[in-house]
Amino acid sequence: MKKAFLGLRLGAVAAAMGLLAMTGCASAGSGEAGNAPAKHAKVKVASLSAAADIPLYVALEKGYFAEAGLDVELVPVKSSADIPALLVSNGVQFGTGQPNATFFNAAASGIKDPVILATNVYSPNTSIPGLLIRKDLADAGKGAGDLAGANVAVVGPSTSSEYFAKSAIKAAGGDPAASQFTVMGLPDMLSALSNGKVDAAWMFEPLASVAVAKGIAVQATGVGKVASGFPTWLQASENIVKSDPEAVTAFSAATLRALEFYDNALAGGNRDEVVKILTKYTSMTDPADWANVELPTVKTDGVFDEKSVSAFQDYLVAAKVTEKVIPASDYVDDTFRAKALESLKNNK
């Protein structure tokens, strides 16, 4: 397996160009820019175009990137697993996503596109993403531990989605091996639950709240019960780390500013301002659609729980999709976060 992933860098340019051709690039305005320092080169950021990327949207809308001298362009991707190839090829310079097998195999093969900080982290109280069960089954008394023979939808094999779903079933007393797991895109899960093609699904916001609100499904359990501390993180390409480390520090600082703004907005009762930004940068353009959506939990210092990621790596090794657990010291470069925090402290 290791040899297969040693070829990732050689094939990454072709893969990344194909991905860019399929997805296109989404440009965003600079927002409320102030007096910007010397401009860095334009940077592209792979984005899942979901609520989890709210720090990116805030940094764009509030002008934090522009004030840091950064010209940022969002590149939409469908999955976190798409991001490593784009980073390796320098098709994007930054990317947000969750830990995944592709990332760890790339790290094991010597590719150094480091994690520089966490953008959000699941808390013990985070309920979405979560395991949703068809309402008719839930009404009949079926729960997370009663899915033997059931068809459960996940976004990919051996992904965090599948890991969470299996962990939820096991935690409820069920046997994940007795369930069938079907891979499909998040939008397809809604219709599959509705027409009975699947019995349950591990779903993310905003579609999870839509499924519940429309009476299609009932939530059985939330991610906070099975993977508290699990992050969505920000990676930088090895190319920009070497060629423009100041830009990486500037990007980190702008993202940390956005995390603080977002956290303060929710704590201060200004959810409407956050929702206004989300309606601009996601496909859900009606503020009313966000009324029942659970927004991400963040840690404003950008730190994540390494134990939660190690537990996921144990799962990947057991599933034989990775060879070994990679220590955080091999894939995290904390120097940029530390420099960014110091810079923000000095500028207050």
C-alpha positions in Angstrom: 0.0 0.0 0.0 2.8 2.4 0.8 4.2 2.1 -2.7 0.8 3.1 -4.1 0.7 6.3 -2.2 4.3 7.1 -2.9 3.0 7.9 -6.4 0.5 10.4 -5.2 2.8 13.4 -5.9 3.5 12.2 -9.4 -0.2 11.9 -10.3 -1.5 14.8 -8.2 -1.1 17.5 -10.9 -3.3 15.6 -13.4 -5.8 14.7 -10.7 -6.0 18.2 -9.4 -6.4 19.8 -12.8 -9.3 17.4 -13.5 -10.9 18.3 -10.2 -10.6 22.0 -10.8 -12.1 21.5 -14.3 -15.1 19.8 -12.7 -15.7 22.1 -9.8 -14.5 25.5 -11.1 -13.3 28.3 -8.9 -15.5 30.5 -6.8 -14.1 34.0 -6.4 -15.1 36.1 -3.4 -14.8 39.8 -2.7 -12.5 41.3 -0.2 -15.2 42.6 2.1 -14.4 45.4 4.5 -10.7 45.8 3.8 -8.6 48.3 5.8 -5.1 49.5 5.1 -3.5 46.3 3.8 0.2 45.6 4.1 2.3 44.5 1.1 0.3 42.1 -1.1 1.2 38.4 -1.1 0.5 36.3 -4.2 -3.1 35.4 -4.8 -4.0 32.2 -2.9 -6.6 29.6 -3.6 -8.5 27.7 -0.8 -10.3 24.4 -1.2 -13.7 24.7 0.5 -16.5 22.3 1.2 -19.0 25.1 0.7 -20.7 24.2 4.0 -21.3 25.7 7.4 -18.1 24.2 8.7 -16.2 26.7 6.5 -17.8 29.7 8.3 -14.3 31.0 9.4 -13.3 31.4 5.7 -16.5 33.2 4.9 -16.2 35.5 7.9 -12.6 36.3 7.0 -13.6 37.2 3.5 -16.7 39.1 4.4 -15.2 41.1 7.2 -12.1 41.9 5.2 -9.6 40.1 7.4 -7.8 38.4 4.5 -7.6 41.6 2.6 -6.2 43.5 5.7 -3.6 40.8 5.9 -2.6 41.4 2.3 -4.1 38.3 0.9 -6.2 37.9 -2.3 -8.2 34.8 -1.5 -10.2 32.7 -4.0 -12.4 29.8 -2.9 -12.3 26.5 -4.9 -15.3 24.3 -4.1 -14.6 20.6 -3.6 -17.0 17.8 -2.8 -15.0 15.9 -0.2 -12.1 16.3 2.2 -10.5 13.5 0.4 -10.2 15.7 -2.7 -8.0 18.2 -1.0 -4.6 16.4 -0.6 -4.1 16.1 -4.4 -4.9 19.8 -4.9 -2.4 20.8 -2.2 0.3 18.5 -3.6 0.0 20.0 -7.1 -0.3 23.5 -5.7 -3.7 23.8 -7.4 -4.7 25.3 -4.0 -2.5 26.7 -1.3 -4.9 26.0 1.6 -7.7 23.7 2.3 -10.2 22.9 5.0 -11.5 19.5 5.7 -11.7 16.6 8.2 -9.0 14.0 8.8 -9.2 11.2 6.2 -7.3 8.2 4.9 -6.0 10.0 1.8 -4.4 12.7 4.1 -2.7 10.2 6.4 -1.5 8.0 3.5 0.0 11.1 1.9 1.7 12.1 5.2 3.1 8.5 5.5 4.6 8.7 2.1 6.5 11.8 3.0 4.2 14.5 1.6 4.4 17.5 3.8 1.2 19.7 3.4 0.8 20.4 7.1 -2.2 21.1 9.3 -1.7 24.6 10.6 -4.8 25.0 12.9 -8.3 23.7 13.6 -11.2 25.8 12.3 -13.9 24.0 14.3 -14.1 21.1 16.8 -17.0 18.9 17.9 -18.0 19.5 21.5 -19.7 16.9 23.7 -23.0 18.7 23.1 -22.7 18.8 19.3 -25.6 16.9 17.9 -25.1 17.5 14.2 -23.7 15.8 12.2 -25.4 12.7 13.5 -27.1 9.4 12.7 -30.6 9.9 11.4 -33.1 7.1 11.0 -36.2 7.1 8.8 -39.1 8.4 10.7 -41.3 5.4 10.1 -38.6 3.1 11.5 -38.1 5.5 14.5 -41.8 5.6 15.1 -41.7 1.8 15.2 -39.1 1.9 18.0 -36.0 1.5 16.0 -32.9 3.3 17.3 -29.1 3.4 16.6 -28.7 0.0 18.2 -31.4 -1.6 16.1 -29.9 -1.4 12.6 -29.0 -5.0 12.0 -29.7 -5.6 8.3 -30.3 -1.9 7.7 -28.9 0.1 4.8 -26.9 3.1 6.2 -25.8 5.9 4.0 -22.3 7.5 4.4 -20.4 9.9 2.2 -17.5 7.5 1.6 -15.9 4.2 2.6 -13.5 4.4 5.6 -14.2 8.1 6.0 -14.9 9.9 9.3 -18.6 9.7 8.3 -18.5 5.9 8.2 -16.4 5.9 11.4 -18.9 8.1 13.2 -21.9 6.0 12.0 -20.3 2.7 13.1 -19.3 4.2 16.5 -22.8 5.4 17.1 -24.3 2.0 16.3 -21.8 0.3 18.6 -22.3 2.8 21.4 -26.0 2.1 21.3 -25.4 -1.7 21.7 -25.6 -2.6 18.1 -23.2 -4.4 15.8 -22.0 -2.3 12.9 -20.9 -5.4 11.0 -24.6 -6.4 10.7 -25.4 -3.2 8.8 -24.8 -2.4 5.1 -23.1 0.9 4.4 -23.9 2.6 1.1 -21.9 5.5 -0.2 -23.7 8.5 -1.6 -23.6 12.3 -1.7 -25.2 14.3 1.1 -28.0 15.8 -1.2 -28.9 12.2 -2.3 -29.3 11.1 1.3 -32.4 13.3 1.8 -34.3 11.7 -1.1 -33.0 8.2 -0.3 -34.4 8.5 3.3 -37.6 9.8 1.9 -38.2 7.1 -0.7 -36.9 4.3 1.6 -33.8 3.4 -0.4 -31.8 3.7 2.9 -32.9 3.2 6.4 -30.5 5.6 8.1 -27.8 8.1 7.2 -24.9 9.9 8.8 -25.9 13.5 7.9 -24.3 16.9 8.2 -25.9 20.3 8.4 -27.8 21.9 6.8 -29.5 18.9 5.3 -29.8 17.0 8.6 -32.0 19.7 10.0 -34.0 19.8 6.8 -34.6 16.0 7.1 -35.9 16.4 10.6 -38.0 19.5 9.9 -39.7 17.8 7.0 -40.5 14.7 9.0 -38.3 12.5 6.8 -36.1 11.3 9.6 -35.5 11.4 13.3 -32.1 11.9 14.9 -30.8 8.9 16.8 -27.6 10.3 18.1 -25.1 13.1 17.6 -21.4 13.3 16.9 -20.6 14.8 20.3 -21.5 11.4 21.9 -19.0 9.4 19.8 -16.2 11.8 18.7 -16.0 14.8 20.9 -12.9 16.9 20.0 -12.8 15.8 16.4 -11.7 18.7 14.2 -12.2 20.3 10.9 -8.8 21.7 10.2 -6.8 24.0 7.9 -4.0 22.7 5.8 -1.3 24.6 3.8 0.6 23.3 0.8 4.2 22.5 1.2 4.9 24.9 -1.7 3.5 28.0 0.0 5.0 26.9 3.4 8.4 27.1 1.7 7.9 29.9 -0.8 5.9 32.4 1.3 5.7 31.4 5.0 4.6 35.0 5.8 1.5 34.4 3.8 0.8 31.2 5.8 1.1 33.2 9.1 -1.1 36.0 7.7 -3.7 33.5 6.5 -3.6 31.8 10.0 -4.0 35.2 11.7 -7.0 36.2 9.5 -8.7 32.8 10.2 -8.1 33.1 14.0 -9.7 36.6 13.8 -12.7 35.1 12.0 -13.0 32.4 14.7 -13.1 35.0 17.4 -15.6 37.1 15.6 -17.9 34.1 15.0 -17.6 32.9 18.6 -18.4 36.3 19.9 -21.3 36.8 17.5 -23.0 33.6 18.7 -22.3 34.3 22.3 -23.6 37.8 22.0 -26.8 36.8 20.4 -25.8 38.0 16.9 -26.6 34.7 15.1 -28.4 36.7 12.4 -25.2 38.3 11.3 -23.5 34.9 11.0 -26.5 33.6 9.0 -26.3 36.6 6.6 -22.8 35.6 5.8 -23.7 31.9 5.3 -26.5 32.8 2.9 -23.9 34.7 0.7 -21.3 31.9 0.6 -23.4 28.7 0.6 -26.3 27.3 -1.5 -28.8 28.0 1.2 -29.7 31.7 0.4 -32.8 32.0 2.5 -32.1 33.0 6.1 -35.3 31.1 7.2 -33.7 27.8 6.1 -31.0 28.4 8.7 -33.4 28.8 11.6 -33.0 25.3 13.0 -29.5 24.6 11.7 -26.9 23.8 14.4 -23.9 26.0 13.7 -20.4 24.7 14.2 -18.6 24.9 17.6 -15.1 26.5 17.4 -12.1 26.9 19.6 -10.7 30.4 19.0 -7.1 29.3 19.7 -7.2 26.9 16.7 -6.2 23.8 18.8 -7.7 20.4 18.4 -7.8 17.1 20.4 -5.1 14.8 19.1 -6.6 11.8 20.9 -9.8 12.0 18.9 -7.8 11.9 15.6 -5.6 9.1 16.9 -8.7 7.0 17.6 -9.9 7.6 14.1 -6.5 6.5 12.8 -6.8 3.3 14.8 -10.0 2.7 12.9 -8.4 3.3 9.5 -5.5 0.9 10.3 -8.0 -1.7 11.4 -9.9 -1.2 8.2 -6.5 -1.7 6.3 -6.8 1.6 4.4 -3.8 3.1 6.2 -0.7 1.3 7.5 0.1 3.0 10.7 -1.0 5.8 13.1 0.8 9.0 12.2 1.8 11.1 15.2 0.6 14.7 15.2 4.2 15.9 15.2 4.5 14.5 11.7 1.6 16.3 10.2 1.0 19.4 12.3 3.1 22.6 12.0 2.1 24.7 14.9 4.6 27.5 14.3 2.2 29.5 12.1 -0.7 29.4 14.6 1.7 30.4 17.3 3.1 33.3 15.3 -0.4 34.4 14.3 -1.6 34.4 17.9 1.4 36.5 19.0 0.9 38.9 16.1 -2.8 39.4 17.0 -1.9 39.9 20.6 0.7 42.5 19.8 -1.8 44.4 17.5 -4.6 44.6 20.1 
